[in-house]
Amino acid sequence: MYKEAVSLPVDSWEDEVTGIIEEIDDTPRSGYNKESDQFLLPAGIVTVVLSLVVALILFFGLVIRKKDPESGFAKWWKEFLNFRKIWIAGIMKFVYIFGSLLCIFGGIALMIYGFWEGREPGVMILVGLGVMIVGPILLRLTFEMTMLFVSVWENTADIRGAVVGARQRVEEKRAAALAKAEVKPEPKPEA
């Protein structure tokens, strides 16, 4: 085909390329037409404005609000938006287990592949064993480093909870002592 294009005169070659380009421009593209541009811009603006309004409502209604909701969905949302519970620890544990099993089963598959294909099965056995042993170890080290940050956060949250709890107990004792002191009549001075 290349030889044919080279052997054509310059004018007919340019006409051929121009015809192909025009044909491509006329073909409908999947999911795109000029009318969709008229929808995308307003939809994008509405999406941004709506997201901003809801974010402001949640931020001022739950996040920076001093008083905590008593219970229910609002309390869960406040804890969720203030990151009082970290989900990454559980997710990371699942991903570690999944990744380790993936390395183990992948190593077994590599060993079977070596026997199946018959090409250097000894090398494939070593590679499979390497993936089965080294893979989970590297995953473990990586996830331990990441979990250190989560552990620091959890310990800090525990310390904060202990300090807040101790402060509340001190305030309760102080209020009880003040209430007790007010109930007792003051001794009358003897004359």
Residue pairs with C-beta under 8 A, 6 or more apart in sequence:
5 13
5 16
8 16
58 77
58 81
59 81
62 69
62 74
62 77
62 78
62 81
62 82
63 78
63 81
63 82
65 78
68 75
68 78
69 75
69 78
79 85
84 157
86 150
86 153
86 154
88 150
89 147
89 150
89 154
92 143
92 146
92 147
92 150
95 143
96 139
96 140
96 143
99 135
99 136
99 139
100 135
100 136
100 139
100 140
102 135
103 131
103 132
103 135
103 136
103 139
104 132
104 135
104 136
106 128
106 131
106 132
106 135
107 127
107 128
107 129
107 130
107 131
107 132
107 133
107 135
108 128
108 132
109 128
110 124
110 127
110 128
110 131
111 124
111 125
111 128
111 129
113 124
114 120
114 121
114 122
114 123
114 124
114 125
114 127
114 128
115 121
115 124
117 124
